[in-house]
Structures are given as structure tokens and as C-alpha cells.
Amino acid sequence: MHKIAVIGLGKAGLPIAGVIAKHGFEVTGVDIDERKCDIINRGMNPIPDEQGLDELIKNHGGKNIFATAKYEDARDCDFFIVIVPLFIDKVHNPDFSILEDAFRNVGKILKNGDCVVLETTVPPGTTETVVREWLEEESGLKFGEFYLAYSPERIMTGFSISRLRDFPKVIGGVDERSGNMAFEVYEKFIPKLHKVSSARTAEFIKVIEGCYRDVNIALANELFKIAGELEIDFYEARDYANHQYCNIHLPSTGVGGHCIPFYPWFLIREMERRGKYDHSNLLRTGRETNDLMINYWAEKIILECLGINKFLGEVKVCIKGITYRKGIKELINSMNLALAYLLVKKGLNVFVYDELFTEDELKKLDLRLIEPKDADLVFDCFTLRLELPKKS
Ligand SMILES: NC(=O)c1ccc[n+]([C@@H]2O[C@H](COP(=O)([O-])OP(=O)(O)OC[C@H]3O[C@@H](n4cnc5c(N)ncnc54)[C@H](O)[C@@H]3O)[C@@H](O)[C@H]2O)c1
């Protein structure tokens, strides 16, 4: 039986490590966070919001999942799964430094016949180029002496374990042998697995899923603004417009989180590098449309404030819901949070309310808490409703 290493025990890596262990494999989890490794080895779950993970870690942590900060401890593994973050810099170029570090460390312990699978979302072509080079350079092996494949993580924070079980997952090799080898192992713990023709195709599948969401949200946002201008109820129109071939999304304050707002840039930047500027116009416009939604909402909020019988700077504005997604305590690239800061910058008397955050936590974000009922104006970032609680 294969001995599997999972590199990166974060929100994406730990659930899959747990699922693999549940299927009877010996798992070595490698994470630079020693504290996290220690918690896992004591059978405790460092990601409590993740449904079902408590039980998996209780049953397997410190047993057939051994977490360690030392790559050397995974030397006896023959199958490596890498899920560490890839960040995007200020000008939207991918920053490969964490991935490079992880793969160079895997390269140092790689043996003839081992298989490596990347799961982090990356620009198409990454696995067959830089990842292969890092592994070859560090291991002294040539591709062909080891196998290399890509299988995108398609989880949703909070529901990762059920997604791994119920949601189709794809896998593709840098060559045919790698694809077959990786597929044979993955199908032992992923029920709905599909082999695609290449690692590059698998990378593209994940990225275009994000692009589809981003562009469609941008379309919904644009149609929502147009409907408002034409004095049409967008939601009524959307209900009747949607059918088998039409799926107009919901409008929003923009698109947040660590995935969807970044993935279109992978393709936009690659097309720019190739001089194919006209190949990604829509992706770029979608990004801009979504990022500009906070300005649209700020204007609406200010106009509403002007209708209240108080000086503008005295109107207590409550931004309700600051996370990037409802119910998940995550602020990464949250456009709701960005809206609150934008209104502060514009000089409004801004407060926030989010049931997931305490007053102290909000203070650390330089934000003040208010109960919605005590505000003059409440903007609910998830329903997009503006309310005047004191009038009711
Ligand atoms: N969380 C999600 O919902 C989600 C969904 C789909 C895809 N993904 C993919 O998974 C990737 C990782 O996301 P995440 O949510 O798990 O991130 P995370 O921040 O929760 O976890 C990353 C983990 O990697 C560890 N790490 C960092 N550098 C390391 C290194 N050099 N060696 C070993 N470990 C290292 C960190 O200590 C951390 O525990 C993302 O970049 C994305 O491509 C995540």
C-alpha cells in the first residue's frame, strides 16, 4: 500500500489528509506550522469550522496521520500531494515562492518511482514547467523516473469533506503514465474521479470554473444596475428570465475570497505575456465591474444618508456582514469589508455589525460595533437591502 504525504495541512490539505487516512492509508502531513502539527498529532482539529473534520482528526490524528514540520520525515512516502497557498501580488501576478519552497523540499526526498500531485490552483502549464524543473533540480532525477500530475482542489470551506465525497474531481498527468498512476491511487479515496488528458487541462478546468463565476457575477451586477436605472425589480425579472439555458447570478458588493477574484488574472496575465491582449477582454472587464461595485453601493448609501434629517457626518451607518461570504469567518479580499473602509474614507460615520465578530475583534480592524437597531441606516451586504431601522 502507498504511503502518502500531504504537504500543507490548511483548510484544503487537512480535510483531504483526513479522508485519505480514513481509507486506511498511512499519511504523513507536512506543514511548516509546528503548533498545528502538534495539535493534529494530539487528535485535535485546528480547523473547527470544517464539518466532519473533528471526528476524522480524532480518529486518525497521531495514529495513521502523523503531522510534522520536517520534510525529511516524509522520506519513506512514495506518493506526495501538495496543497500550499499560491498568492497573487499587487499587480496580479502569481507569487510562486511558497510552491517553490514546498516542491524543492519534496525534490530533496524524492525517489525513483515516486509520484507527485499538485492540488493548489495554478496558471495552466505550471505543473509541466516550473514544478517539473524544481523537482528535477533538487532530486537529480529526470521526469519519467518520477511521476507528476495535477488534480485541482474543488472544495468549499466548511464543506470540504462532503465535497471530496460527492463532487466530481479531475486529475491529469504531465504524461499518460503519470495520469494513470495518479488516477489509480486517487480513485481509492475519491469516489467521483475523472481522468482528463493532461495536467494542463486539469489546471485549466479549475481556473475557468472561477472565471465563469466571476464573469457571471459581473453580468448580474451590471444587469442589476441597469434594472435599477430603468426602475425594474431585478429579482422579479431574474426569476422569470432564468430557465434551462439562462442562469443569471445574484448581484453583490463584488467578489471576495482567495479564489474567484484571482483566477481570471492567471489567464489575463498569460495572454498579455503572449501579446494576445484581445483574448481576455471579457475576463478583465468582469474583474473591473466586480471591483467597482463597492463604489456603486457607497454612492447609494450616501444618497440614502442625505435623505435623513441629520448632518451627513452624524448619520450612523451600519454595514451589516463584513465577511466575504455569509456564515464563514473569513475576511480575505472581502468586498464588504472594503465597502466599510471606503465609507470611512469618504468621511461617513461608519459602524459595522457581524454576528461572527466580537467588539474587540472589530476594534482590531479599526471598526466600531453597532446593533443594527441603533443605526440610522443599515446596509445588509448579503441581501443588499438598505434599511432605516428608526423609521420602522
Ligand atoms: N480553502 C479553500 O476553500 C480552497 C478551495 C479550493 C482550492 N484551494 C487551494 O488550496 C490552496 C491552499 O489553501 P488553504 O485554504 O488550504 O490555505 P491555508 O492557508 O488554510 O493553509 C495552507 C497551509 O500550508 C502551510 N504551508 C505554507 N507554506 C508551506 C510550506 N512551504 N511547506 C509546507 N506547508 C506550508 C501553512 O502553514 C498552512 O497550514 C489554495 O492556494 C488554493 O489553491 C483552497
The ligand as an SDF file (V2000), in Angstrom:
LIG
                    3D

 44 48  0  0  0  0  0  0  0  0999 V2000
   -9.6590   26.8050    1.2230 N   0  0  0  0  0  0  0  0  0  0  0  0
  -10.3790   26.6460    0.1340 C   0  0  0  0  0  0  0  0  0  0  0  0
  -11.6060   26.8120    0.1580 O   0  0  0  0  0  0  0  0  0  0  0  0
   -9.7620   26.2060   -1.1580 C   0  0  0  0  0  0  0  0  0  0  0  0
  -10.6230   25.8440   -2.1900 C   0  0  0  0  0  0  0  0  0  0  0  0
  -10.0980   25.4210   -3.3890 C   0  0  0  0  0  0  0  0  0  0  0  0
   -8.7370   25.3940   -3.5690 C   0  0  0  0  0  0  0  0  0  0  0  0
   -7.8920   25.7430   -2.5590 N   0  0  0  0  0  0  0  0  0  0  0  0
   -6.4680   25.6840   -2.8590 C   0  0  0  0  0  0  0  0  0  0  0  0
   -5.7030   25.2570   -1.7640 O   0  0  0  0  0  0  0  0  0  0  0  0
   -4.5870   26.1300   -1.5950 C   0  0  0  0  0  0  0  0  0  0  0  0
   -4.2640   26.1910   -0.1310 C   0  0  0  0  0  0  0  0  0  0  0  0
   -5.3630   26.8200    0.5110 O   0  0  0  0  0  0  0  0  0  0  0  0
   -5.7390   26.6140    2.0310 P   0  0  0  0  0  0  0  0  0  0  0  0
   -7.0870   27.2140    2.1810 O   0  0  0  0  0  0  0  0  0  0  0  0
   -5.5140   25.2270    2.4620 O   0  0  0  0  0  0  0  0  0  0  0  0
   -4.6500   27.5620    2.7350 O   0  0  0  0  0  0  0  0  0  0  0  0
   -4.3580   27.6540    4.2880 P   0  0  0  0  0  0  0  0  0  0  0  0
   -3.7150   28.9840    4.4760 O   0  0  0  0  0  0  0  0  0  0  0  0
   -5.5610   27.2860    5.0760 O   0  0  0  0  0  0  0  0  0  0  0  0
   -3.2820   26.5080    4.5250 O   0  0  0  0  0  0  0  0  0  0  0  0
   -2.0360   26.4760    3.9470 C   0  0  0  0  0  0  0  0  0  0  0  0
   -1.1370   25.6320    4.8270 C   0  0  0  0  0  0  0  0  0  0  0  0
    0.1150   25.4860    4.1490 O   0  0  0  0  0  0  0  0  0  0  0  0
    1.1370   25.5970    5.1380 C   0  0  0  0  0  0  0  0  0  0  0  0
    2.3700   25.9630    4.4490 N   0  0  0  0  0  0  0  0  0  0  0  0
    2.7630   27.1740    3.9860 C   0  0  0  0  0  0  0  0  0  0  0  0
    3.9570   27.0920    3.4020 N   0  0  0  0  0  0  0  0  0  0  0  0
    4.3410   25.7960    3.4840 C   0  0  0  0  0  0  0  0  0  0  0  0
    5.4730   25.0800    3.0510 C   0  0  0  0  0  0  0  0  0  0  0  0
    6.4680   25.6730    2.4020 N   0  0  0  0  0  0  0  0  0  0  0  0
    5.5380   23.7570    3.3170 N   0  0  0  0  0  0  0  0  0  0  0  0
    4.5290   23.1340    3.9850 C   0  0  0  0  0  0  0  0  0  0  0  0
    3.4240   23.7680    4.4110 N   0  0  0  0  0  0  0  0  0  0  0  0
    3.3320   25.0750    4.1620 C   0  0  0  0  0  0  0  0  0  0  0  0
    0.6240   26.6510    6.0860 C   0  0  0  0  0  0  0  0  0  0  0  0
    1.2700   26.5800    7.3360 O   0  0  0  0  0  0  0  0  0  0  0  0
   -0.8560   26.2830    6.1720 C   0  0  0  0  0  0  0  0  0  0  0  0
   -1.1280   25.3690    7.2060 O   0  0  0  0  0  0  0  0  0  0  0  0
   -5.0500   27.4660   -2.1710 C   0  0  0  0  0  0  0  0  0  0  0  0
   -3.9690   28.2310   -2.6730 O   0  0  0  0  0  0  0  0  0  0  0  0
   -5.9790   27.0480   -3.2770 C   0  0  0  0  0  0  0  0  0  0  0  0
   -5.2700   26.9060   -4.4820 O   0  0  0  0  0  0  0  0  0  0  0  0
   -8.3760   26.1540   -1.3570 C   0  0  0  0  0  0  0  0  0  0  0  0
  1  2  1  0
  2  3  2  0
  2  4  1  0
  4  5  1  0
  4 44  2  0
  5  6  2  0
  6  7  1  0
  7  8  2  0
  8  9  1  0
  8 44  1  0
  9 10  1  0
  9 42  1  0
 10 11  1  0
 11 12  1  0
 11 40  1  0
 12 13  1  0
 13 14  1  0
 14 15  2  0
 14 16  1  0
 14 17  1  0
 17 18  1  0
 18 19  2  0
 18 20  1  0
 18 21  1  0
 21 22  1  0
 22 23  1  0
 23 24  1  0
 23 38  1  0
 24 25  1  0
 25 26  1  0
 25 36  1  0
 26 27  1  0
 26 35  1  0
 27 28  2  0
 28 29  1  0
 29 30  1  0
 29 35  2  0
 30 31  1  0
 30 32  2  0
 32 33  1  0
 33 34  2  0
 34 35  1  0
 36 37  1  0
 36 38  1  0
 38 39  1  0
 40 41  1  0
 40 42  1  0
 42 43  1  0
M  CHG  2   8   1  16  -1
M  END
$$$$
